[in-house]
Structures are given as structure tokens and as C-alpha cells.
Amino acid sequence: MDTNNNEVTQTTTNNKGNRGEVGTATAGLSIRNLWRASGSNMRLKAFARQLLKGPDKDKALVAREWMSNKNGGKNAKRSDANIKAAIEASSKSKAKKK
């Protein structure tokens, strides 16, 4: 009697393009692709606001992240030590000019 073991093979998608590994799409790229695919005539910002109010939580999350990035959410913040060093350098530079 011949028994076949039914093994479940998991297929993995190859995320390599011709220039290397493909990363995850940014919020900006994702929202622009959604906007183009919808064929909407509204502006991108209005479309993002509509997604925020919509029932799809994944699209709302992308829109929220895009809005945050647009408002400077990922801008680098200066540390206290960096601010202090900049003030000292500025005051030294001003003192040399006098």
C-alpha cells in the first residue's frame, strides 16, 4: 500500500526586482496610487480626508500617516545638547566679528 504524505508547501513571494530587494511602499506612494486608481477628480488632500472618514481601516491608516508626514511628523528634532552647541557656536562667531 502506497501512502502519500500530503505536505503543505508554503510559497513565498520573491520581493526582488531587477535592481535588488523591494521595500515597503511609503505612505505618499500608497496614497497617490490609491488616488490614481480611484479616478477621483478631487485633490489629493481631500481624497486623504475622505479615506480618513471611510470604513477601510488600512486606507485610513495610510491617509493618517501621509497627513502626519506632510505636517512634519518625521522631521528631525534637535536635541538639547545640539541646541546648546549651536547657540555657543553662534555667540562665538558673533564675538569674533566684533
N, C-alpha and C positions, 0 to 999 in steps of 0.2 A: 504494500500500500504506500503510495507516494503522498506525503504531506507537504504542502507548500506553506511556508511561513509568510504570512501576509505582513510584510514590513511597511510601515508608513514612512515614506521618504519625504522629508521636508525640503522644499525647494527654496532657495534663497535667490533673491534678485541681485543681479550684478550691477552695482552702482558705479561702474567705471565708464567714463566716456573716452573719447579719443585723446583727451588731454589730462587724464587722471581721474581721481575719485570725485564723485559728485556729492556736494554737501546738501544741507537742507536749505530750502528757499528762504530768503529774508521776508519779513512782513511786507515790505514795499513791493517786492516782486510778486508775492502771492496775491496781494490786494489788487494790483494792476492786472494780473492775469484773470482774476475773478471779474473785474470791471469790464475788461475786453470781452470775456466770454458771455457776459450778460447782455451785451449790446445796448447798454443803457446810454441814454442821452444826457444824463445828469453828470455834474462834475465829480471828480474822484472823491473829494472830501464829503460831498453829500451822499455819495454811494457808501462810503465808510460809515457815516452816521446811520444810514438805513440798515447796514449789516449789524450795527450795534443793537438796534431795536428788534432785529429779526429773531426767528426761533432757532436758527442754527448756531449752536454754541461755539463750534470750531471757527466759523467765519467771523463771529463776534469777537473771538479772542484775537484773531489776526487783525481785525479792524482796531481793537483796543491797543494792541502792540504798535501798530502803524501810527496811530494818533500819539501815543507816548513818544515814539521815536521822533515824530515830526515836531513835538514840543520840547525836544532836547533831553529826553529821558536817558539817553546813552552818552551824553556829553561828559567829558572828563571833568571831575571836580578837583580843584586844588586842595591839597592837604594844608593843615595849619602851618606845618614846618615850611612848606613851599611858599605860602603867602608871606611868612615872616622873612624868608630869604630874599624874596623879590622886593619887599619893602626896604630891606637893608641895602641891597644892591642899588636900588633906585636912589636912596638917600646918599650913598657913597658917590654915585655918579653925579648927583646934583652938587655935592660938596666939592668935587674936583673942578667943576665948571666955574665955581665962584672964585 
